[in-house]
Amino acid sequence: MGGDHLGQSYDSFAGGFAGTAFDTVSIDAVNGSTVSIRLHAVKADKNPAHYEEDHIVPLELGGAPLDPANLRPVPLAQAHADDRLEDSLHRAVCASTMTLAAAQAQITQAKSGEGNP
């Protein structure tokens, strides 16, 4: 990063990542010496009130209720988004438009890219 388009000093910009839990950078385009990137950073938040204990494979899709490998803390906003996908997959399994194994694989894949707090 050249720092020309940060809107602040580089030190101030870099210092903003001190409380970052994780981040990802992807390159959107390269045009000569200009590189357009996308930066996604998630701040570390240790307040338990901002999280929900989530089953990676939800109970309605056959997830193990007490298996520690199937549990993780998730920020509330992400938990609500996950709930919508879980409900959609549950409806598809009950309507026989998707197998249980396919639904379990899809939810596991979707949640694997979310990162951890």
C-alpha positions in Angstrom: 0.0 0.0 0.0 1.4 3.3 -1.0 -0.6 5.2 1.5 -1.7 7.8 -1.0 -5.4 6.9 -0.7 -5.7 5.9 3.0 -7.2 9.1 4.2 -4.9 9.1 7.2 -1.2 8.5 8.0 0.0 4.9 7.4 0.9 4.6 11.1 -2.6 5.5 12.1 -4.1 3.1 9.5 -1.8 0.2 10.6 -2.5 1.0 14.3 -6.2 0.5 13.6 -5.5 -3.3 13.2 -4.2 -3.7 16.8 -7.5 -5.2 17.9 -8.2 -7.2 14.7 -9.3 -10.9 15.2 -8.6 -11.7 11.6 -8.5 -10.1 8.1 -8.5 -11.1 4.5 -7.2 -9.2 1.5 -8.2 -9.9 -2.1 -7.0 -8.3 -5.3 -9.9 -7.0 -7.4 -7.9 -5.6 -10.3 -4.5 -4.7 -11.6 -4.2 -1.8 -14.0 -0.6 -0.9 -14.7 1.0 0.1 -11.4 -2.4 0.5 -9.7 -3.7 -2.5 -7.7 -7.3 -2.4 -6.4 -7.8 -4.5 -3.3 -10.6 -5.4 -1.0 -9.8 -5.6 2.7 -12.1 -7.3 5.2 -11.1 -7.0 8.9 -13.0 -8.2 11.9 -12.2 -6.6 15.2 -11.7 -8.7 18.3 -14.6 -8.4 20.7 -14.3 -10.4 23.9 -17.7 -9.4 25.3 -19.7 -12.6 25.7 -23.0 -10.7 25.4 -22.2 -10.0 21.8 -22.0 -13.7 20.9 -24.2 -16.7 20.6 -23.1 -20.3 21.0 -23.7 -21.8 17.6 -23.9 -25.4 16.4 -21.9 -25.7 13.2 -24.3 -28.4 12.0 -27.6 -27.3 13.6 -29.7 -29.6 15.6 -32.5 -29.6 13.0 -30.0 -31.0 10.5 -28.8 -33.7 12.8 -26.0 -31.8 14.5 -24.6 -33.2 17.8 -26.0 -31.0 20.6 -23.1 -31.4 23.1 -20.1 -32.2 20.9 -17.5 -29.4 21.5 -16.3 -29.9 17.9 -19.9 -28.8 16.8 -20.0 -25.7 18.9 -18.5 -22.2 18.4 -19.1 -18.7 19.6 -20.5 -16.5 16.8 -21.2 -12.7 16.7 -25.0 -12.2 17.0 -25.3 -10.6 13.5 -23.6 -13.6 12.0 -25.7 -16.0 14.0 -28.9 -14.4 12.7 -27.7 -14.7 9.1 -26.7 -18.4 9.7 -30.2 -19.0 11.2 -31.8 -18.0 7.9 -29.6 -20.4 5.9 -30.2 -23.2 8.5 -34.0 -22.7 8.2 -33.8 -22.7 4.4 -31.8 -26.0 4.4 -34.2 -27.5 7.0 -37.2 -26.7 4.8 -35.4 -28.2 1.7 -34.6 -31.5 3.6 -38.2 -31.7 4.9 -39.6 -31.1 1.4 -37.3 -33.8 0.0 -35.7 -31.4 -2.4 -32.3 -31.9 -0.7 -30.7 -34.8 1.1 -29.7 -34.4 4.7 -26.1 -35.1 3.8 -26.1 -32.4 1.2 -27.6 -29.9 3.7 -25.0 -30.8 6.3 -22.2 -30.4 3.8 -23.6 -27.0 2.6 -23.9 -25.5 6.1 -20.5 -26.8 7.1 -19.0 -25.2 4.0 -20.8 -21.9 4.5 -19.7 -21.7 8.1 -16.1 -22.7 7.5 -15.4 -19.4 5.7 -16.7 -17.2 8.5 -13.6 -17.2 10.6 -13.6 -17.2 14.4 -13.8 -14.4 16.9 
